[in-house]
Amino acid sequence: MAIQVEIGKDYSFIGNEYRRQVGNHDYYIDLLLYHRGGFCLVAFELKIGEFKVEYIGKMNLYLEALDRELKKKTENPGVGIILCASKDDEVVEFALSRSFSPTMVSEYILKIIDNDLLQRKLKEYTEISEEDIEQPI
């Protein structure tokens, strides 16, 4: 799993779009992992734009639902990680200052495939020799 290389080892995948019901409403955690060393659930929210203050409230709801309904007594409270395309550090600091949930906000960087490599690979896939095509019997 590619995410393991970026965030470290000891994570176990639990699910994506992981459903939690609170009251009469369904909520979906983008990515839910378990950290074996930390003995805790780790909820990831993946955002394509800039960090927004309301993401903290949503993450707090997710962590409370996980801790009340999924966490075992021997495990530590869940941790939230919000990954955004960009963030204003001062806004993040203010938004997290009164939050008691262990939540982190970080930016991600997109890796764009080299154009020459992409063109070569596309050419490889589109050039099918006659030997590769099955002949009808």
KEMARFI-64943 format. One record per residue (C-alpha): residue number from 1; x, y, z. Coordinates in Angstrom, 3 decimals. Layout:
// KEMARFI-64943
(r NUM, (X, Y, Z))
...
This chain:
// KEMARFI-64943
(r 1, (0.000, 0.000, 0.000))
(r 2, (1.541, 3.313, -1.097))
(r 3, (0.294, 5.251, 1.930))
(r 4, (2.337, 2.996, 4.230))
(r 5, (5.572, 4.238, 2.683))
(r 6, (4.588, 7.844, 3.336))
(r 7, (3.204, 7.640, 6.890))
(r 8, (5.354, 4.868, 8.293))
(r 9, (5.030, 1.258, 9.315))
(r 10, (2.772, -0.516, 11.782))
(r 11, (-0.478, 0.590, 10.147))
(r 12, (-3.200, -1.909, 9.332))
(r 13, (-5.904, -1.043, 6.820))
(r 14, (-9.461, -1.224, 8.180))
(r 15, (-11.456, 0.424, 5.411))
(r 16, (-12.140, 3.336, 3.131))
(r 17, (-15.392, 5.284, 3.139))
(r 18, (-15.835, 3.624, 6.543))
(r 19, (-19.445, 4.089, 7.638))
(r 20, (-20.367, 5.290, 11.128))
(r 21, (-23.918, 6.025, 12.136))
(r 22, (-24.570, 8.771, 14.678))
(r 23, (-28.211, 9.275, 15.531))
(r 24, (-30.151, 8.922, 12.300))
(r 25, (-27.263, 10.100, 10.118))
(r 26, (-24.609, 8.145, 8.249))
(r 27, (-21.061, 9.499, 8.118))
(r 28, (-18.187, 8.130, 6.080))
(r 29, (-14.556, 8.327, 7.175))
(r 30, (-12.360, 8.598, 4.076))
(r 31, (-9.749, 6.159, 5.353))
(r 32, (-9.563, 4.219, 8.614))
(r 33, (-6.365, 2.548, 9.749))
(r 34, (-5.147, 0.984, 12.978))
(r 35, (-1.715, 1.819, 14.368))
(r 36, (-0.300, -1.294, 16.012))
(r 37, (2.371, 0.527, 18.024))
(r 38, (0.030, 3.253, 19.239))
(r 39, (-2.842, 0.839, 19.904))
(r 40, (-5.308, 3.248, 18.337))
(r 41, (-7.572, 3.857, 15.388))
(r 42, (-6.422, 6.545, 12.935))
(r 43, (-9.059, 8.365, 10.885))
(r 44, (-7.945, 10.185, 7.729))
(r 45, (-9.930, 12.880, 5.971))
(r 46, (-8.625, 13.636, 2.483))
(r 47, (-9.454, 17.100, 1.121))
(r 48, (-8.650, 18.381, -2.367))
(r 49, (-8.707, 22.051, -1.411))
(r 50, (-7.506, 24.370, 1.324))
(r 51, (-8.115, 23.538, 4.997))
(r 52, (-11.463, 24.755, 6.345))
(r 53, (-12.258, 25.248, 10.023))
(r 54, (-15.340, 23.019, 9.829))
(r 55, (-13.134, 19.987, 9.118))
(r 56, (-12.155, 19.973, 12.820))
(r 57, (-15.767, 19.577, 13.971))
(r 58, (-16.348, 16.749, 11.532))
(r 59, (-13.182, 14.967, 12.658))
(r 60, (-14.156, 15.374, 16.328))
(r 61, (-17.493, 13.697, 15.553))
(r 62, (-15.703, 10.812, 13.793))
(r 63, (-13.248, 10.290, 16.647))
(r 64, (-15.985, 10.347, 19.281))
(r 65, (-18.056, 7.827, 17.305))
(r 66, (-15.019, 5.551, 16.880))
(r 67, (-14.052, 5.804, 20.551))
(r 68, (-17.583, 5.122, 21.827))
(r 69, (-18.523, 2.354, 19.425))
(r 70, (-15.396, 0.692, 18.026))
(r 71, (-12.467, 1.256, 20.390))
(r 72, (-11.651, -1.544, 22.786))
(r 73, (-11.012, -0.815, 26.470))
(r 74, (-7.336, -1.736, 26.075))
(r 75, (-6.820, 0.708, 23.178))
(r 76, (-5.907, 4.389, 23.216))
(r 77, (-8.286, 7.095, 21.933))
(r 78, (-8.465, 7.530, 18.164))
(r 79, (-6.313, 10.003, 16.271))
(r 80, (-7.466, 12.182, 13.379))
(r 81, (-5.385, 13.310, 10.429))
(r 82, (-6.731, 15.848, 7.949))
(r 83, (-4.757, 16.008, 4.699))
(r 84, (-5.390, 19.129, 2.607))
(r 85, (-3.950, 20.544, -0.593))
(r 86, (-3.004, 23.685, 1.356))
(r 87, (-3.415, 25.276, 4.768))
(r 88, (-2.969, 28.569, 6.546))
(r 89, (-0.937, 27.706, 9.652))
(r 90, (-2.529, 30.467, 11.745))
(r 91, (-6.066, 29.319, 10.880))
(r 92, (-5.120, 25.722, 11.758))
(r 93, (-3.603, 26.852, 15.075))
(r 94, (-6.735, 28.790, 16.013))
(r 95, (-9.041, 25.969, 14.909))
(r 96, (-7.157, 23.364, 16.957))
(r 97, (-6.525, 25.518, 20.049))
(r 98, (-9.695, 24.438, 21.898))
(r 99, (-9.991, 20.974, 20.437))
(r 100, (-9.252, 18.147, 22.870))
(r 101, (-9.169, 15.460, 20.194))
(r 102, (-5.732, 14.420, 18.969))
(r 103, (-6.001, 15.803, 15.444))
(r 104, (-3.317, 16.911, 13.007))
(r 105, (-3.607, 18.911, 9.802))
(r 106, (-1.048, 18.503, 7.049))
(r 107, (-0.589, 19.429, 3.418))
(r 108, (0.028, 16.873, 0.732))
(r 109, (2.002, 17.220, -2.459))
(r 110, (0.810, 15.648, -5.678))
(r 111, (3.371, 13.761, -7.684))
(r 112, (2.877, 14.284, -11.381))
(r 113, (4.142, 11.599, -13.728))
(r 114, (6.879, 12.764, -16.094))
(r 115, (5.274, 13.589, -19.453))
(r 116, (7.866, 11.618, -21.489))
(r 117, (7.406, 8.520, -19.326))
(r 118, (3.627, 8.779, -19.612))
(r 119, (3.795, 9.046, -23.408))
(r 120, (6.145, 6.035, -23.658))
(r 121, (3.852, 3.906, -21.483))
(r 122, (0.767, 4.924, -23.451))
(r 123, (2.538, 3.992, -26.662))
(r 124, (3.504, 0.585, -25.205))
(r 125, (-0.096, -0.135, -24.247))
(r 126, (-1.590, 0.950, -27.548))
(r 127, (0.837, -0.917, -29.800))
(r 128, (-0.479, -4.454, -29.803))
(r 129, (1.251, -6.857, -32.131))
(r 130, (-0.716, -9.377, -34.162))
(r 131, (0.781, -12.156, -32.043))
(r 132, (-0.910, -10.734, -28.947))
(r 133, (-4.351, -10.887, -30.550))
(r 134, (-6.013, -14.282, -30.256))
(r 135, (-6.938, -15.828, -33.572))
(r 136, (-10.529, -17.143, -33.819))
(r 137, (-10.865, -20.918, -34.033))
